[in-house]
């Protein structure tokens, strides 16, 4: 289901075991750099960042199991 392929930064951090800043900077870019996510892998909805599972996998690798 398509809705299961999108998550917030908080959920992405929990699922991948990453810090909030790490994932947020992948959305916004670090120190004036470009975002690590590509168009269609992330977007901001109000104050909430939404990220696709495909984007997380491409940037950070497969989701850890267990």
Secondary structure in CASP SS format (residue, H / E / C, confidence):
PFRMAT SS
TARGET T0000
AUTHOR 0000-0000-0000
METHOD secondary structure of the structure
MODEL  1
X C 1.00
X H 1.00
X H 1.00
X H 1.00
X H 1.00
X E 1.00
X E 1.00
X E 1.00
X H 1.00
X H 1.00
X H 1.00
X H 1.00
X H 1.00
X H 1.00
X H 1.00
X H 1.00
X C 1.00
X C 1.00
X C 1.00
X H 1.00
X H 1.00
X H 1.00
X H 1.00
X H 1.00
X H 1.00
X H 1.00
X H 1.00
X H 1.00
X C 1.00
X C 1.00
X C 1.00
X C 1.00
X C 1.00
X C 1.00
X C 1.00
X C 1.00
X C 1.00
X C 1.00
X C 1.00
X C 1.00
X C 1.00
X E 1.00
X E 1.00
X E 1.00
X E 1.00
X C 1.00
X C 1.00
X E 1.00
X E 1.00
X E 1.00
X E 1.00
X E 1.00
X H 1.00
X H 1.00
X H 1.00
X H 1.00
X H 1.00
X H 1.00
X H 1.00
X H 1.00
X C 1.00
X C 1.00
X C 1.00
X C 1.00
X C 1.00
X C 1.00
END
